[in-house]
Amino acid sequence: MVFANEIEEIPENRFHEKISELNSFTVIDFFAGWDMPCLMFSPLVDEIAKKFNPHINFTRVNIDRNSKLMEKMNIPSLPALLFFYEGKEVERICGEIQEEELEKKLQSFINK
């Protein structure tokens, strides 16, 4: 399933490139198009991405097409958001999160 949004979906071979941008925070949304929690969480991620653009980059990884990356990143459940700054993971959320809590967390990254 393709989500109707503007968040770029990347393959595993572009993962490192995306998370390693200098002076940049990146959030990677690991998802599956068949997973109901992912389908329900996706619109929230889309809205948050719009609010924090251009301060934080958002990207999606479809685990059906990139299962090795999911294993490599040790993601136990979906949906999963991984937060990176200049290539280093600084936070992760597995499962759903409330909009206010996610916004607060992202704002703290911007304010660093």
A tleap script that builds the chain and sets N, CA, C and O, in Angstrom:
source leaprc.protein.ff14SB
mol = sequence {
  NMET VAL PHE ALA ASN GLU ILE GLU GLU ILE
  PRO GLU ASN ARG PHE HIE GLU LYS ILE SER
  GLU LEU ASN SER PHE THR VAL ILE ASP PHE
  PHE ALA GLY TRP ASP MET PRO CYS LEU MET
  PHE SER PRO LEU VAL ASP GLU ILE ALA LYS
  LYS PHE ASN PRO HIE ILE ASN PHE THR ARG
  VAL ASN ILE ASP ARG ASN SER LYS LEU MET
  GLU LYS MET ASN ILE PRO SER LEU PRO ALA
  LEU LEU PHE PHE TYR GLU GLY LYS GLU VAL
  GLU ARG ILE CYS GLY GLU ILE GLN GLU GLU
  GLU LEU GLU LYS LYS LEU GLN SER PHE ILE
  ASN CLYS
}
set mol.1.N position { 0.838 -1.188 0.000 }
set mol.1.CA position { 0.000 0.000 0.000 }
set mol.1.C position { 0.873 1.237 0.000 }
set mol.1.O position { 1.883 1.284 0.701 }
set mol.2.N position { 0.501 2.225 -0.767 }
set mol.2.CA position { 1.202 3.504 -0.790 }
set mol.2.C position { 0.353 4.497 -0.021 }
set mol.2.O position { -0.844 4.638 -0.271 }
set mol.3.N position { 0.988 5.182 0.918 }
set mol.3.CA position { 0.278 6.190 1.687 }
set mol.3.C position { 0.164 7.458 0.864 }
set mol.3.O position { 1.094 7.817 0.141 }
set mol.4.N position { -0.961 8.133 0.967 }
set mol.4.CA position { -1.190 9.367 0.216 }
set mol.4.C position { -0.584 10.528 0.993 }
set mol.4.O position { -1.274 11.194 1.766 }
set mol.5.N position { 0.683 10.764 0.790 }
set mol.5.CA position { 1.374 11.823 1.502 }
set mol.5.C position { 2.622 12.211 0.736 }
set mol.5.O position { 2.859 11.749 -0.381 }
set mol.6.N position { 3.401 13.052 1.346 }
set mol.6.CA position { 4.616 13.513 0.696 }
set mol.6.C position { 5.875 12.991 1.371 }
set mol.6.O position { 6.972 13.453 1.060 }
set mol.7.N position { 5.742 12.041 2.286 }
set mol.7.CA position { 6.914 11.462 2.929 }
set mol.7.C position { 7.519 10.440 1.985 }
set mol.7.O position { 6.853 9.500 1.551 }
set mol.8.N position { 8.781 10.636 1.676 }
set mol.8.CA position { 9.472 9.747 0.744 }
set mol.8.C position { 9.678 8.368 1.355 }
set mol.8.O position { 10.066 8.241 2.517 }
set mol.9.N position { 9.415 7.349 0.566 }
set mol.9.CA position { 9.694 5.973 0.968 }
set mol.9.C position { 11.017 5.579 0.330 }
set mol.9.O position { 11.205 5.733 -0.877 }
set mol.10.N position { 11.929 5.072 1.146 }
set mol.10.CA position { 13.260 4.737 0.630 }
set mol.10.C position { 13.550 3.246 0.761 }
set mol.10.O position { 13.007 2.574 1.638 }
set mol.11.N position { 14.418 2.731 -0.127 }
set mol.11.CA position { 14.875 1.350 -0.006 }
set mol.11.C position { 16.081 1.288 0.942 }
set mol.11.O position { 16.676 2.310 1.288 }
set mol.12.N position { 16.414 0.089 1.340 }
set mol.12.CA position { 17.525 -0.110 2.277 }
set mol.12.C position { 18.826 0.523 1.798 }
set mol.12.O position { 19.582 1.052 2.613 }
set mol.13.N position { 19.105 0.481 0.506 }
set mol.13.CA position { 20.380 1.004 0.012 }
set mol.13.C position { 20.497 2.528 0.109 }
set mol.13.O position { 21.574 3.072 -0.136 }
set mol.14.N position { 19.419 3.225 0.459 }
set mol.14.CA position { 19.490 4.683 0.654 }
set mol.14.C position { 19.358 5.074 2.122 }
set mol.14.O position { 19.388 6.258 2.456 }
set mol.15.N position { 19.213 4.084 2.994 }
set mol.15.CA position { 18.989 4.344 4.410 }
set mol.15.C position { 20.125 5.159 5.027 }
set mol.15.O position { 19.885 6.199 5.641 }
set mol.16.N position { 21.350 4.691 4.864 }
set mol.16.CA position { 22.496 5.386 5.465 }
set mol.16.C position { 22.620 6.815 4.938 }
set mol.16.O position { 22.897 7.745 5.697 }
set mol.17.N position { 22.415 6.977 3.647 }
set mol.17.CA position { 22.474 8.315 3.034 }
set mol.17.C position { 21.464 9.261 3.691 }
set mol.17.O position { 21.785 10.415 3.976 }
set mol.18.N position { 20.252 8.774 3.928 }
set mol.18.CA position { 19.191 9.604 4.498 }
set mol.18.C position { 19.462 10.007 5.937 }
set mol.18.O position { 19.214 11.150 6.323 }
set mol.19.N position { 19.971 9.073 6.734 }
set mol.19.CA position { 20.156 9.386 8.151 }
set mol.19.C position { 21.435 10.162 8.418 }
set mol.19.O position { 21.614 10.669 9.525 }
set mol.20.N position { 22.328 10.272 7.447 }
set mol.20.CA position { 23.646 10.861 7.675 }
set mol.20.C position { 23.797 12.300 7.225 }
set mol.20.O position { 24.911 12.822 7.204 }
set mol.21.N position { 22.710 12.950 6.867 }
set mol.21.CA position { 22.821 14.337 6.419 }
set mol.21.C position { 23.338 15.206 7.561 }
set mol.21.O position { 22.852 15.111 8.688 }
set mol.22.N position { 24.323 16.054 7.268 }
set mol.22.CA position { 24.942 16.891 8.291 }
set mol.22.C position { 23.957 17.898 8.871 }
set mol.22.O position { 23.093 18.421 8.167 }
set mol.23.N position { 24.102 18.159 10.161 }
set mol.23.CA position { 23.261 19.124 10.873 }
set mol.23.C position { 21.782 18.878 10.649 }
set mol.23.O position { 20.998 19.816 10.504 }
set mol.24.N position { 21.411 17.614 10.623 }
set mol.24.CA position { 20.047 17.288 10.262 }
set mol.24.C position { 19.471 16.195 11.158 }
set mol.24.O position { 20.120 15.185 11.430 }
set mol.25.N position { 18.238 16.421 11.609 }
set mol.25.CA position { 17.475 15.397 12.299 }
set mol.25.C position { 16.612 14.682 11.271 }
set mol.25.O position { 15.994 15.314 10.415 }
set mol.26.N position { 16.579 13.368 11.365 }
set mol.26.CA position { 15.776 12.566 10.460 }
set mol.26.C position { 14.959 11.566 11.274 }
set mol.26.O position { 15.470 10.931 12.197 }
set mol.27.N position { 13.701 11.442 10.921 }
set mol.27.CA position { 12.830 10.450 11.530 }
set mol.27.C position { 12.485 9.430 10.458 }
set mol.27.O position { 11.986 9.776 9.387 }
set mol.28.N position { 12.758 8.167 10.762 }
set mol.28.CA position { 12.439 7.086 9.843 }
set mol.28.C position { 11.217 6.349 10.393 }
set mol.28.O position { 11.232 5.855 11.520 }
set mol.29.N position { 10.177 6.285 9.591 }
set mol.29.CA position { 8.941 5.596 9.950 }
set mol.29.C position { 8.971 4.216 9.303 }
set mol.29.O position { 8.777 4.087 8.095 }
set mol.30.N position { 9.217 3.182 10.114 }
set mol.30.CA position { 9.166 1.805 9.621 }
set mol.30.C position { 7.710 1.356 9.673 }
set mol.30.O position { 7.061 1.465 10.713 }
set mol.31.N position { 7.197 0.854 8.554 }
set mol.31.CA position { 5.774 0.525 8.468 }
set mol.31.C position { 5.547 -0.695 7.581 }
set mol.31.O position { 6.427 -1.141 6.845 }
set mol.32.N position { 4.324 -1.211 7.688 }
set mol.32.CA position { 3.842 -2.255 6.773 }
set mol.32.C position { 2.451 -1.825 6.321 }
set mol.32.O position { 1.622 -1.433 7.142 }
set mol.33.N position { 2.198 -1.896 5.033 }
set mol.33.CA position { 0.920 -1.469 4.480 }
set mol.33.C position { -0.258 -2.333 4.889 }
set mol.33.O position { -1.406 -1.925 4.711 }
set mol.34.N position { -0.006 -3.513 5.431 }
set mol.34.CA position { -1.067 -4.428 5.858 }
set mol.34.C position { -1.327 -4.341 7.357 }
set mol.34.O position { -2.278 -4.939 7.860 }
set mol.35.N position { -0.481 -3.593 8.073 }
set mol.35.CA position { -0.558 -3.531 9.534 }
set mol.35.C position { -1.521 -2.429 9.979 }
set mol.35.O position { -1.285 -1.251 9.710 }
set mol.36.N position { -2.602 -2.810 10.659 }
set mol.36.CA position { -3.624 -1.837 11.051 }
set mol.36.C position { -3.072 -0.721 11.931 }
set mol.36.O position { -3.407 0.437 11.683 }
set mol.37.N position { -2.243 -0.994 12.950 }
set mol.37.CA position { -1.684 0.121 13.722 }
set mol.37.C position { -0.883 1.102 12.852 }
set mol.37.O position { -0.934 2.311 13.076 }
set mol.38.N position { -0.144 0.584 11.862 }
set mol.38.CA position { 0.598 1.468 10.950 }
set mol.38.C position { -0.361 2.323 10.130 }
set mol.38.O position { -0.147 3.523 9.958 }
set mol.39.N position { -1.415 1.697 9.630 }
set mol.39.CA position { -2.393 2.428 8.824 }
set mol.39.C position { -3.083 3.525 9.641 }
set mol.39.O position { -3.394 4.593 9.114 }
set mol.40.N position { -3.315 3.259 10.909 }
set mol.40.CA position { -3.961 4.248 11.762 }
set mol.40.C position { -2.981 5.342 12.192 }
set mol.40.O position { -3.385 6.488 12.391 }
set mol.41.N position { -1.715 5.005 12.335 }
set mol.41.CA position { -0.685 5.937 12.802 }
set mol.41.C position { -0.165 6.830 11.679 }
set mol.41.O position { 0.294 7.943 11.934 }
set mol.42.N position { -0.234 6.352 10.453 }
set mol.42.CA position { 0.315 7.066 9.304 }
set mol.42.C position { -0.189 8.503 9.147 }
set mol.42.O position { 0.629 9.391 8.906 }
set mol.43.N position { -1.486 8.778 9.272 }
set mol.43.CA position { -1.940 10.166 9.122 }
set mol.43.C position { -1.333 11.109 10.162 }
set mol.43.O position { -1.066 12.271 9.860 }
set mol.44.N position { -1.115 10.622 11.374 }
set mol.44.CA position { -0.472 11.445 12.402 }
set mol.44.C position { 0.956 11.779 11.988 }
set mol.44.O position { 1.382 12.929 12.096 }
set mol.45.N position { 1.690 10.788 11.519 }
set mol.45.CA position { 3.065 11.020 11.081 }
set mol.45.C position { 3.082 12.015 9.925 }
set mol.45.O position { 3.952 12.884 9.870 }
set mol.46.N position { 2.133 11.895 9.007 }
set mol.46.CA position { 2.054 12.831 7.882 }
set mol.46.C position { 1.849 14.260 8.365 }
set mol.46.O position { 2.512 15.179 7.884 }
set mol.47.N position { 0.939 14.452 9.309 }
set mol.47.CA position { 0.663 15.798 9.840 }
set mol.47.C position { 1.866 16.362 10.580 }
set mol.47.O position { 2.215 17.530 10.410 }
set mol.48.N position { 2.487 15.544 11.386 }
set mol.48.CA position { 3.669 15.982 12.136 }
set mol.48.C position { 4.791 16.352 11.175 }
set mol.48.O position { 5.489 17.343 11.387 }
set mol.49.N position { 4.967 15.563 10.123 }
set mol.49.CA position { 6.013 15.847 9.136 }
set mol.49.C position { 5.791 17.216 8.504 }
set mol.49.O position { 6.746 17.964 8.293 }
set mol.50.N position { 4.543 17.549 8.203 }
set mol.50.CA position { 4.244 18.864 7.628 }
set mol.50.C position { 4.580 19.979 8.611 }
set mol.50.O position { 5.136 21.006 8.222 }
set mol.51.N position { 4.242 19.778 9.889 }
set mol.51.CA position { 4.489 20.803 10.907 }
set mol.51.C position { 5.975 21.067 11.126 }
set mol.51.O position { 6.378 22.206 11.363 }
set mol.52.N position { 6.787 20.018 11.047 }
set mol.52.CA position { 8.207 20.158 11.373 }
set mol.52.C position { 9.114 20.299 10.159 }
set mol.52.O position { 10.332 20.397 10.307 }
set mol.53.N position { 8.544 20.310 8.975 }
set mol.53.CA position { 9.299 20.565 7.765 }
set mol.53.C position { 9.679 22.049 7.754 }
set mol.53.O position { 8.799 22.865 8.025 }
set mol.54.N position { 10.869 22.449 7.474 }
set mol.54.CA position { 12.056 21.728 7.024 }
set mol.54.C position { 13.038 21.393 8.152 }
set mol.54.O position { 14.159 20.971 7.868 }
set mol.55.N position { 12.661 21.562 9.397 }
set mol.55.CA position { 13.589 21.367 10.514 }
set mol.55.C position { 13.941 19.904 10.760 }
set mol.55.O position { 15.045 19.590 11.204 }
set mol.56.N position { 13.003 19.016 10.471 }
set mol.56.CA position { 13.219 17.583 10.653 }
set mol.56.C position { 12.786 16.870 9.379 }
set mol.56.O position { 11.698 17.113 8.858 }
set mol.57.N position { 13.645 15.992 8.885 }
set mol.57.CA position { 13.337 15.209 7.686 }
set mol.57.C position { 12.598 13.938 8.089 }
set mol.57.O position { 12.973 13.280 9.059 }
set mol.58.N position { 11.563 13.599 7.355 }
set mol.58.CA position { 10.808 12.365 7.589 }
set mol.58.C position { 10.929 11.471 6.368 }
set mol.58.O position { 10.841 11.933 5.230 }
set mol.59.N position { 11.133 10.186 6.619 }
set mol.59.CA position { 11.272 9.193 5.564 }
set mol.59.C position { 10.579 7.915 6.021 }
set mol.59.O position { 10.482 7.648 7.219 }
set mol.60.N position { 10.103 7.138 5.075 }
set mol.60.CA position { 9.453 5.861 5.399 }
set mol.60.C position { 10.252 4.700 4.829 }
set mol.60.O position { 10.885 4.804 3.778 }
set mol.61.N position { 10.201 3.581 5.564 }
set mol.61.CA position { 10.782 2.328 5.103 }
set mol.61.C position { 9.703 1.265 5.211 }
set mol.61.O position { 9.174 1.007 6.292 }
set mol.62.N position { 9.385 0.651 4.080 }
set mol.62.CA position { 8.400 -0.426 4.030 }
set mol.62.C position { 9.109 -1.718 4.412 }
set mol.62.O position { 10.022 -2.160 3.715 }
set mol.63.N position { 8.689 -2.321 5.516 }
set mol.63.CA position { 9.393 -3.511 6.002 }
set mol.63.C position { 9.175 -4.730 5.108 }
set mol.63.O position { 9.985 -5.656 5.132 }
set mol.64.N position { 8.113 -4.749 4.330 }
set mol.64.CA position { 7.899 -5.865 3.409 }
set mol.64.C position { 8.965 -5.886 2.318 }
set mol.64.O position { 9.357 -6.954 1.849 }
set mol.65.N position { 9.424 -4.729 1.923 }
set mol.65.CA position { 10.455 -4.631 0.882 }
set mol.65.C position { 11.863 -4.516 1.471 }
set mol.65.O position { 12.855 -4.604 0.747 }
set mol.66.N position { 11.942 -4.317 2.796 }
set mol.66.CA position { 13.238 -4.078 3.439 }
set mol.66.C position { 13.334 -4.817 4.775 }
set mol.66.O position { 13.727 -4.235 5.786 }
set mol.67.N position { 12.978 -6.087 4.772 }
set mol.67.CA position { 12.940 -6.867 6.018 }
set mol.67.C position { 14.316 -7.001 6.670 }
set mol.67.O position { 14.420 -7.049 7.896 }
set mol.68.N position { 15.366 -7.061 5.861 }
set mol.68.CA position { 16.715 -7.171 6.431 }
set mol.68.C position { 17.072 -5.917 7.225 }
set mol.68.O position { 17.741 -5.996 8.256 }
set mol.69.N position { 16.627 -4.777 6.746 }
set mol.69.CA position { 16.901 -3.528 7.464 }
set mol.69.C position { 16.156 -3.501 8.793 }
set mol.69.O position { 16.687 -3.019 9.793 }
set mol.70.N position { 14.941 -4.010 8.807 }
set mol.70.CA position { 14.188 -4.084 10.057 }
set mol.70.C position { 14.934 -4.959 11.065 }
set mol.70.O position { 15.040 -4.609 12.240 }
set mol.71.N position { 15.442 -6.085 10.604 }
set mol.71.CA position { 16.220 -6.967 11.478 }
set mol.71.C position { 17.505 -6.291 11.932 }
set mol.71.O position { 17.851 -6.332 13.113 }
set mol.72.N position { 18.206 -5.674 11.002 }
set mol.72.CA position { 19.478 -5.005 11.310 }
set mol.72.C position { 19.276 -3.901 12.350 }
set mol.72.O position { 20.125 -3.706 13.220 }
set mol.73.N position { 18.165 -3.185 12.264 }
set mol.73.CA position { 17.898 -2.083 13.194 }
set mol.73.C position { 17.217 -2.582 14.472 }
set mol.73.O position { 16.900 -1.792 15.360 }
set mol.74.N position { 16.997 -3.891 14.558 }
set mol.74.CA position { 16.429 -4.511 15.759 }
set mol.74.C position { 15.092 -3.871 16.157 }
set mol.74.O position { 14.912 -3.419 17.288 }
set mol.75.N position { 14.179 -3.848 15.213 }
set mol.75.CA position { 12.853 -3.273 15.446 }
set mol.75.C position { 11.907 -4.408 15.832 }
set mol.75.O position { 11.631 -5.294 15.023 }
set mol.76.N position { 11.408 -4.377 17.080 }
set mol.76.CA position { 10.588 -5.478 17.569 }
set mol.76.C position { 9.121 -5.420 17.167 }
set mol.76.O position { 8.455 -6.453 17.107 }
set mol.77.N position { 8.607 -4.215 16.888 }
set mol.77.CA position { 7.183 -4.093 16.577 }
set mol.77.C position { 6.931 -2.842 15.747 }
set mol.77.O position { 7.775 -1.952 15.641 }
set mol.78.N position { 5.744 -2.812 15.169 }
set mol.78.CA position { 5.335 -1.684 14.324 }
set mol.78.C position { 4.116 -1.016 14.938 }
set mol.78.O position { 3.386 -1.646 15.703 }
set mol.79.N position { 3.888 0.241 14.617 }
set mol.79.CA position { 4.777 1.141 13.893 }
set mol.79.C position { 6.014 1.457 14.727 }
set mol.79.O position { 6.002 1.334 15.952 }
set mol.80.N position { 7.075 1.863 14.048 }
set mol.80.CA position { 8.319 2.218 14.727 }
set mol.80.C position { 8.878 3.492 14.118 }
set mol.80.O position { 9.018 3.607 12.901 }
set mol.81.N position { 9.192 4.440 14.978 }
set mol.81.CA position { 9.852 5.676 14.553 }
set mol.81.C position { 11.254 5.672 15.132 }
set mol.81.O position { 11.430 5.530 16.342 }
set mol.82.N position { 12.251 5.828 14.274 }
set mol.82.CA position { 13.636 5.940 14.722 }
set mol.82.C position { 14.105 7.355 14.420 }
set mol.82.O position { 13.903 7.865 13.319 }
set mol.83.N position { 14.729 7.980 15.401 }
set mol.83.CA position { 15.180 9.365 15.309 }
set mol.83.C position { 16.701 9.374 15.200 }
set mol.83.O position { 17.395 8.759 16.009 }
set mol.84.N position { 17.209 10.080 14.190 }
set mol.84.CA position { 18.648 10.150 13.948 }
set mol.84.C position { 19.109 11.599 13.889 }
set mol.84.O position { 18.386 12.486 13.433 }
set mol.85.N position { 20.329 11.813 14.360 }
set mol.85.CA position { 20.996 13.101 14.163 }
set mol.85.C position { 22.371 12.785 13.613 }
set mol.85.O position { 23.168 12.113 14.267 }
set mol.86.N position { 22.651 13.266 12.416 }
set mol.86.CA position { 23.920 13.056 11.726 }
set mol.86.C position { 24.358 11.588 11.755 }
set mol.86.O position { 25.519 11.283 12.026 }
set mol.87.N position { 23.416 10.690 11.473 }
set mol.87.CA position { 23.733 9.278 11.336 }
set mol.87.C position { 23.681 8.457 12.601 }
set mol.87.O position { 23.816 7.235 12.545 }
set mol.88.N position { 23.488 9.091 13.738 }
set mol.88.CA position { 23.434 8.358 15.005 }
set mol.88.C position { 22.011 8.320 15.530 }
set mol.88.O position { 21.326 9.341 15.575 }
set mol.89.N position { 21.575 7.137 15.926 }
set mol.89.CA position { 20.243 7.012 16.498 }
set mol.89.C position { 20.229 7.679 17.869 }
set mol.89.O position { 21.072 7.394 18.719 }
set mol.90.N position { 19.256 8.574 18.073 }
set mol.90.CA position { 19.158 9.299 19.339 }
set mol.90.C position { 17.893 8.955 20.115 }
set mol.90.O position { 17.769 9.307 21.288 }
set mol.91.N position { 16.959 8.271 19.471 }
set mol.91.CA position { 15.693 7.927 20.127 }
set mol.91.C position { 14.960 6.940 19.232 }
set mol.91.O position { 15.215 6.856 18.031 }
set mol.92.N position { 14.047 6.199 19.839 }
set mol.92.CA position { 13.156 5.344 19.064 }
set mol.92.C position { 11.855 5.156 19.819 }
set mol.92.O position { 11.816 5.155 21.049 }
set mol.93.N position { 10.796 4.999 19.049 }
set mol.93.CA position { 9.472 4.736 19.602 }
set mol.93.C position { 8.905 3.553 18.828 }
set mol.93.O position { 8.742 3.626 17.610 }
set mol.94.N position { 8.608 2.479 19.522 }
set mol.94.CA position { 7.963 1.328 18.902 }
set mol.94.C position { 6.548 1.262 19.443 }
set mol.94.O position { 6.336 1.151 20.651 }
set mol.95.N position { 5.590 1.330 18.547 }
set mol.95.CA position { 4.195 1.415 18.947 }
set mol.95.C position { 3.706 2.835 18.745 }
set mol.95.O position { 4.458 3.717 18.332 }
set mol.96.N position { 2.453 3.036 19.037 }
set mol.96.CA position { 1.871 4.354 18.811 }
set mol.96.C position { 2.233 5.323 19.925 }
set mol.96.O position { 2.582 4.914 21.033 }
set mol.97.N position { 2.145 6.609 19.619 }
set mol.97.CA position { 2.426 7.676 20.561 }
set mol.97.C position { 1.390 8.777 20.322 }
set mol.97.O position { 0.941 8.974 19.193 }
set mol.98.N position { 1.023 9.476 21.357 }
set mol.98.CA position { 0.075 10.577 21.223 }
set mol.98.C position { 0.727 11.743 20.480 }
set mol.98.O position { 1.933 11.964 20.591 }
set mol.99.N position { -0.071 12.476 19.732 }
set mol.99.CA position { 0.426 13.592 18.928 }
set mol.99.C position { 1.186 14.605 19.772 }
set mol.99.O position { 2.274 15.033 19.385 }
set mol.100.N position { 0.635 14.994 20.916 }
set mol.100.CA position { 1.273 16.008 21.759 }
set mol.100.C position { 2.643 15.534 22.251 }
set mol.100.O position { 3.604 16.303 22.277 }
set mol.101.N position { 2.720 14.274 22.637 }
set mol.101.CA position { 3.989 13.726 23.125 }
set mol.101.C position { 5.034 13.690 22.012 }
set mol.101.O position { 6.198 14.018 22.241 }
set mol.102.N position { 4.623 13.295 20.813 }
set mol.102.CA position { 5.540 13.252 19.677 }
set mol.102.C position { 6.008 14.656 19.313 }
set mol.102.O position { 7.191 14.865 19.046 }
set mol.103.N position { 5.101 15.607 19.300 }
set mol.103.CA position { 5.484 16.990 18.992 }
set mol.103.C position { 6.474 17.531 20.016 }
set mol.103.O position { 7.437 18.208 19.657 }
set mol.104.N position { 6.239 17.237 21.270 }
set mol.104.CA position { 7.138 17.694 22.335 }
set mol.104.C position { 8.539 17.109 22.148 }
set mol.104.O position { 9.541 17.809 22.297 }
set mol.105.N position { 8.591 15.839 21.826 }
set mol.105.CA position { 9.867 15.160 21.606 }
set mol.105.C position { 10.608 15.778 20.414 }
set mol.105.O position { 11.808 16.042 20.491 }
set mol.106.N position { 9.894 16.004 19.330 }
set mol.106.CA position { 10.525 16.601 18.140 }
set mol.106.C position { 10.976 18.027 18.398 }
set mol.106.O position { 12.043 18.433 17.939 }
set mol.107.N position { 10.175 18.790 19.129 }
set mol.107.CA position { 10.553 20.159 19.453 }
set mol.107.C position { 11.843 20.181 20.279 }
set mol.107.O position { 12.671 21.077 20.115 }
set mol.108.N position { 12.010 19.209 21.154 }
set mol.108.CA position { 13.233 19.157 21.968 }
set mol.108.C position { 14.468 18.933 21.090 }
set mol.108.O position { 15.549 19.427 21.408 }
set mol.109.N position { 14.316 18.197 19.993 }
set mol.109.CA position { 15.447 18.002 19.078 }
set mol.109.C position { 15.793 19.300 18.374 }
set mol.109.O position { 16.970 19.622 18.211 }
set mol.110.N position { 14.801 20.036 17.963 }
set mol.110.CA position { 15.024 21.306 17.271 }
set mol.110.C position { 15.722 22.310 18.193 }
set mol.110.O position { 16.571 23.086 17.756 }
set mol.111.N position { 15.351 22.279 19.462 }
set mol.111.CA position { 15.878 23.254 20.417 }
set mol.111.C position { 17.286 22.942 20.897 }
set mol.111.O position { 17.883 23.744 21.615 }
set mol.112.N position { 17.824 21.798 20.516 }
set mol.112.CA position { 19.201 21.447 20.962 }
set mol.112.C position { 20.228 22.258 20.251 }
set mol.112.O position { 21.423 22.097 20.499 }
savepdb mol mol.pdb
quit
